[in-house]
Amino acid sequence: MARTRKKKTRATKRRAAARGRKPARKTPAAKPRKTRSRKAASRTGARKTARKTPRKPAARRSRGDVMGEGNYSAARRFRKSETAFVDRNRARIHDMGEAAQTAMKSAEGAELRAAEAEAASHSHAPSAE
């Protein structure tokens, strides 16, 4: 009659550990280590072999220009045109402001305010008032 193996209990494992023996492992053994470290390999002149699978090409930006919170190319165009306007009219900007102020105070002011209100109604931004 063949002898059957008993299942190892915690107590059995503790007794085996007390005697200096390790209980049998249920998991497979760890992989063996590489013989040389990276540093040692670099000192001896060993080189990495060529990559077997080619790298994926970098993701290209779509033509949509909308990324996250805004349209980068439109913002760039706007900044460029504003800077160009200021550069062209640097000497006249003060006079332009004064002319606009007098126009708002004249009879034309009511028409300008109505046009401003209409433009604001088309805007998606909350009103400043």
For each residue, the residues with C-beta under 8 A, 3 or more apart:
1:
2:
3:
4:
5:
6: 12
7:
8: 12 13 16 23 24
9: 12 13
10: 13 14
11: 14 15
12: 6 8 9 15 16 23
13: 8 9 10 16 17 23
14: 10 11 17 18
15: 11 12 18 19
16: 8 12 13 19 21 22 23
17: 13 14 20 21 22 23
18: 14 15
19: 15 16
20: 17
21: 16 17
22: 16 17 25
23: 8 12 13 16 17
24: 8
25: 22 29
26:
27:
28:
29: 25
30:
31:
32:
33:
34: 37
35:
36: 40 41 44 46
37: 34 40 41
38: 41 42
39: 42 43
40: 36 37 43 44
41: 36 37 38 44 46
42: 38 39 45 46
43: 39 40
44: 36 40 41
45: 42
46: 36 41 42
47:
48:
49:
50:
51: 54 55
52:
53:
54: 51
55: 51
56:
57: 60
58:
59:
60: 57
61: 67
62:
63:
64: 67
65: 71 72 73 74
66: 70 71
67: 61 64 70 72
68:
69:
70: 66 67 74 75
71: 65 66 74 75
72: 65 67 75 76
73: 65 76 77
74: 65 70 71 77 78
75: 70 71 72 78 79
76: 72 73 79 80
77: 73 74 80 81
78: 74 75 81 82
79: 75 76 82 83
80: 76 77 83 84
81: 77 78 84 85
82: 78 79 85 86
83: 79 80 86 87
84: 80 81 87 88
85: 81 82 88 89
86: 82 83 89 90 93
87: 83 84 90
88: 84 85
89: 85 86 92 93 96
90: 86 87 93
91:
92: 89 95 96
93: 86 89 90 96 97
94: 97 98
95: 92 98 99
96: 89 92 93 99 100
97: 93 94 100 101
98: 94 95 101 102
99: 95 96 102 103
100: 96 97 103 104
101: 97 98 104 105
102: 98 99 105 106
103: 99 100 106 108 109 112
104: 100 101 108 109 112 113
105: 101 102 109
106: 102 103 109
107: 110
108: 103 104 111 112
109: 103 104 105 106 112 113
110: 107 113 114
111: 108 114 115
112: 103 104 108 109 115 116
113: 104 109 110 116 117
114: 110 111 117 118
115: 111 112 118 119
116: 112 113 119 120
117: 113 114 120 121
118: 114 115 121 122
119: 115 116 122 123
120: 116 117 123 127
121: 117 118
122: 118 119
123: 119 120
124:
125:
126:
127: 120
128:
129:
